[in-house]
């Protein structure tokens, strides 16, 4: 019979959930958030947008299909969304110690241990999720049995410039083609790069604070990223200059928020965010609805947008903004993830629309 070290999740309001360790046995802290997806833990764990967060999975089972091998194709990870795990920890109701999948080369527990990331199972994640929905995402800490609670301070990732932590350090080039897209790396998921290069464009990936206005490009693409968009003000300054050029601009997730800020709009923190594979959005002005993959804790305040801007997509659950567009110039963005990975691919046409604009 397996023996597991006990661990406890302590929320900032004093609520406690006791469980057992299955990953790296160390105490940690971060912002506790939940994701309602049924699959995709390798992609979620390596999504830079989860930087500094403790991820709660509402689907009751974790680890049953293991994790795929580390393999690169065209200088990006083939199966993961970045080169490392960005979550502070992951929490599940139950963990499968036996995994089975034709691509798996090790267990989730082994991978977590290799990367120094804790995992906890045996927690009532339904009760935990209901608590977060009622009170909002909050800070929490995981304390391993034998460690002193007072020695593990709470940590608020939203007070740090997480974008600077996860962005690339040097300019990189991916793919080739007659059209050139500058990709501003705010914490880009690798599938965004894959989706662009598959469509035959050359991608120049630049750091978050790089002055991309010094580059001759056909289109500008703003990636997803973690934390508070107010921390990426340097990107916003460069983006305001780009808006004067009239060349196509497209953004995803954090890119949507920064485009709104550059236009003169505001952003705000959601109570508990959108993290799932099943968020329904409607294209503004139409009856076309799509099921989308999402991962964000901040949103654009639609009412703050200047007159020449309008919403592009609207969340059908809570009415929050899911994208914006300029009324006359080729600037548009989505708050959700058209590249999915993991999640439904219903909105991958978003990349086709961007490429079509570049060709005009």
Buried (B, 14 or more C-beta within 10 A) or exposed (E): EEEBEBBBBBBBEEBEBBBBBBBBBBBBBBBBBBBBBBBBBBBBBBBBBBBBBBBBBBBEBBBBBBBBEEEEEEEBBEBBBBEEBBBBBBBBBBBBEEBEEEEBEBBBBBBBBEBEBBBBBBBBBEEBBEBBEEBEBBBBBBBBBEBEEEEBEBBBBBEBBBBBBBBBEEBBEBBEBEBBBBBBBBBBBBBBBBBBBEBEBBBBBBBBBBEBBEEEBBBBBBBBBBBBBBBBEBBBEBBBEBBEEEBBBBBBBBBBBBBBBBBEBBBEBBEBBBBBBBBEBBBBEEEEBBBBBBBBBBBBEBEBBEEEBBBBBBBBEEEBBBBBBBEEBBBBBBBBBBBBBBBBBBBBEBBEEBBEBBEE
